[in-house]
Amino acid sequence: MERDLTPDWILKQTLNLQQTALMSFLKEKESAMGGNGESSEGLTLTVLGCGTMGIAILGGILDSLSTSRSKQSDTAVQDEPKRLPSRFNACVRSSKSAERIKGELGQYEAFKHLTIHQNSNANPTQDADVIIIGCKPHMVRGVLQAEGMQKAVKGKLVISICAGLTEEQIVAFLPSATHCTVVRALPNTAAAVRESMTVIATSPSAPLDQDTDALMTWIFTRIGRVARMPSANMDACTALCGSGPAFIALIVESMAAGAIAMGIPRDDAYFMTAQTARGMTQLILTGGEGGKAEHPAILKDKVSTPGGCTIGGLLVLEEAGVRGTLAKAVREATVVAGLLGEGKGGVNGTRRNLSTAYVLAVVLGA
Ligand SMILES: NC(=O)c1ccc[n+]([C@@H]2O[C@H](COP(=O)([O-])OP(=O)(O)OC[C@H]3O[C@@H](n4cnc5c(N)ncnc54)[C@H](OP(=O)(O)O)[C@@H]3O)[C@@H](O)[C@H]2O)c1
């Protein structure tokens, strides 16, 4: 088609081109910011091994980003790090795992910013600012030593959620020239319902900068509550918060069994016991003066009427040594977590009647 190349026509075409380029630039920028248009540059977060725990963490984050800012409390917005994750990569091996991610996370609006990668870790890691290692602990060495990975993690924040693996062990999987910041965080199974107790390991000799620390808090408060402990305490934290949910399940199951024995229908017994436990934990967390935490012993005494049924039941528990037994379970799990971290196998089957000296030796690393 012939056209008159008049100055007017050339100007109009140039302006059109400029407008298209501007619109495309703005669209790209908005996408990089997670679509909320409030942060200057969003971070890219890659989950290496996105199974049960990776999905729970991404679920919390995507849900939070999909919820409009106006619905979030002022404090939540104030405490935010300068840059939030806005693009996501989830890495898995099988198509079954890829389908699971789509099935569980597809409901969130921010899912459009997530890319699923199958059998390809190096590119999404290279693309990332922050990496979460979410595969099984024994797979970490292989994942980090695969081709292209050492270059890809260089200079990045690497968060390991792998039980039993220390920061030093993870750093040792990488060549000495691979400088990256490795932080250990231990969420628990209640992440699935955003009630995790996540413990973030701190290193007094190499504290995180304020913004990285704020980012760690932001990520893990998407799935529950966060506490910080020195790395040396992580085996005890693994026992308390990682194994703790199983211990609590056993207590709930046992109390319900008593009620079932006394004629309460099974499902009602589990429901009533679980809600009773939930109510009491809420009182321990916030039942004190001004909404502060309350000591469990005070709450226990408050409901133990002299001559009543509660003190009767409590004395049965004390006579059977339940307090000491539960405390011992946490101590035992701490020792086992330490041995697993050292790569030892058969740790539950080879020891009997641990001496106090042995427990102290393992816990203190002597
Ligand atoms: N579950 C918990 O309650 C809990 C609590 C605290 C800490 N943790 C820690 O969290 C980590 C994950 O536990 P999980 O229960 O989420 O395990 P999981 O459900 O088995 O998830 C592991 C994921 O890693 C993927 N994967 C395996 N090898 C890979 C590779 N080479 N490259 C990329 N992806 C790979 C798997 O994909 P494929 O299935 O396709 O292989 C799977 O999606 C563990 O280190 C565990 O110690 C778990």
The ligand as an SDF file (V2000), in Angstrom:
LIG
                    3D

 48 52  0  0  0  0  0  0  0  0999 V2000
    7.0660  -31.6230   56.2880 N   0  0  0  0  0  0  0  0  0  0  0  0
    7.3420  -31.0370   57.4400 C   0  0  0  0  0  0  0  0  0  0  0  0
    6.5220  -30.9890   58.3630 O   0  0  0  0  0  0  0  0  0  0  0  0
    8.6790  -30.3490   57.6340 C   0  0  0  0  0  0  0  0  0  0  0  0
    8.8880  -29.5680   58.7720 C   0  0  0  0  0  0  0  0  0  0  0  0
   10.1090  -28.8870   58.9080 C   0  0  0  0  0  0  0  0  0  0  0  0
   11.0880  -29.0160   57.9360 C   0  0  0  0  0  0  0  0  0  0  0  0
   10.8540  -29.8220   56.8670 N   0  0  0  0  0  0  0  0  0  0  0  0
   11.9180  -29.9510   55.8680 C   0  0  0  0  0  0  0  0  0  0  0  0
   11.4090  -29.4640   54.6570 O   0  0  0  0  0  0  0  0  0  0  0  0
   12.0030  -30.1650   53.5790 C   0  0  0  0  0  0  0  0  0  0  0  0
   10.9110  -30.6310   52.6420 C   0  0  0  0  0  0  0  0  0  0  0  0
   10.0290  -31.4820   53.3270 O   0  0  0  0  0  0  0  0  0  0  0  0
    8.6220  -31.8490   52.6500 P   0  0  0  0  0  0  0  0  0  0  0  0
    7.8520  -32.5810   53.6650 O   0  0  0  0  0  0  0  0  0  0  0  0
    8.0700  -30.6330   52.0050 O   0  0  0  0  0  0  0  0  0  0  0  0
    9.1290  -32.8700   51.5200 O   0  0  0  0  0  0  0  0  0  0  0  0
    8.3930  -33.2780   50.1640 P   0  0  0  0  0  0  0  0  0  0  0  0
    6.9280  -33.0750   50.2600 O   0  0  0  0  0  0  0  0  0  0  0  0
    8.8940  -34.6400   49.7960 O   0  0  0  0  0  0  0  0  0  0  0  0
    8.9520  -32.2330   49.1050 O   0  0  0  0  0  0  0  0  0  0  0  0
   10.2230  -32.3440   48.5400 C   0  0  0  0  0  0  0  0  0  0  0  0
   10.1490  -31.7650   47.1410 C   0  0  0  0  0  0  0  0  0  0  0  0
   11.4620  -31.7320   46.6100 O   0  0  0  0  0  0  0  0  0  0  0  0
   11.3580  -32.0590   45.2240 C   0  0  0  0  0  0  0  0  0  0  0  0
   12.6620  -32.5070   44.7570 N   0  0  0  0  0  0  0  0  0  0  0  0
   13.3300  -33.6430   45.0780 C   0  0  0  0  0  0  0  0  0  0  0  0
   14.5080  -33.6830   44.4440 N   0  0  0  0  0  0  0  0  0  0  0  0
   14.6010  -32.5510   43.7020 C   0  0  0  0  0  0  0  0  0  0  0  0
   15.5730  -32.0350   42.8170 C   0  0  0  0  0  0  0  0  0  0  0  0
   16.7200  -32.6700   42.5750 N   0  0  0  0  0  0  0  0  0  0  0  0
   15.3210  -30.8420   42.2280 N   0  0  0  0  0  0  0  0  0  0  0  0
   14.1630  -30.1720   42.4650 C   0  0  0  0  0  0  0  0  0  0  0  0
   13.2010  -30.6300   43.2900 N   0  0  0  0  0  0  0  0  0  0  0  0
   13.4220  -31.8070   43.8980 C   0  0  0  0  0  0  0  0  0  0  0  0
   10.2980  -33.1270   45.1920 C   0  0  0  0  0  0  0  0  0  0  0  0
    9.7900  -33.2230   43.8790 O   0  0  0  0  0  0  0  0  0  0  0  0
    9.5050  -34.6790   43.2470 P   0  0  0  0  0  0  0  0  0  0  0  0
    8.4540  -35.2830   44.1250 O   0  0  0  0  0  0  0  0  0  0  0  0
    9.0330  -34.3560   41.8910 O   0  0  0  0  0  0  0  0  0  0  0  0
   10.8070  -35.4270   43.2980 O   0  0  0  0  0  0  0  0  0  0  0  0
    9.2920  -32.5670   46.1770 C   0  0  0  0  0  0  0  0  0  0  0  0
    8.4080  -31.7110   45.5140 O   0  0  0  0  0  0  0  0  0  0  0  0
   12.8060  -31.2990   54.1850 C   0  0  0  0  0  0  0  0  0  0  0  0
   14.1660  -30.9950   54.1230 O   0  0  0  0  0  0  0  0  0  0  0  0
   12.3380  -31.3700   55.6040 C   0  0  0  0  0  0  0  0  0  0  0  0
   13.3900  -31.7420   56.4890 O   0  0  0  0  0  0  0  0  0  0  0  0
    9.6730  -30.4700   56.6820 C   0  0  0  0  0  0  0  0  0  0  0  0
  1  2  1  0
  2  3  2  0
  2  4  1  0
  4  5  1  0
  4 48  2  0
  5  6  2  0
  6  7  1  0
  7  8  2  0
  8  9  1  0
  8 48  1  0
  9 10  1  0
  9 46  1  0
 10 11  1  0
 11 12  1  0
 11 44  1  0
 12 13  1  0
 13 14  1  0
 14 15  2  0
 14 16  1  0
 14 17  1  0
 17 18  1  0
 18 19  2  0
 18 20  1  0
 18 21  1  0
 21 22  1  0
 22 23  1  0
 23 24  1  0
 23 42  1  0
 24 25  1  0
 25 26  1  0
 25 36  1  0
 26 27  1  0
 26 35  1  0
 27 28  2  0
 28 29  1  0
 29 30  1  0
 29 35  2  0
 30 31  1  0
 30 32  2  0
 32 33  1  0
 33 34  2  0
 34 35  1  0
 36 37  1  0
 36 42  1  0
 37 38  1  0
 38 39  2  0
 38 40  1  0
 38 41  1  0
 42 43  1  0
 44 45  1  0
 44 46  1  0
 46 47  1  0
M  CHG  2   8   1  16  -1
M  END
$$$$
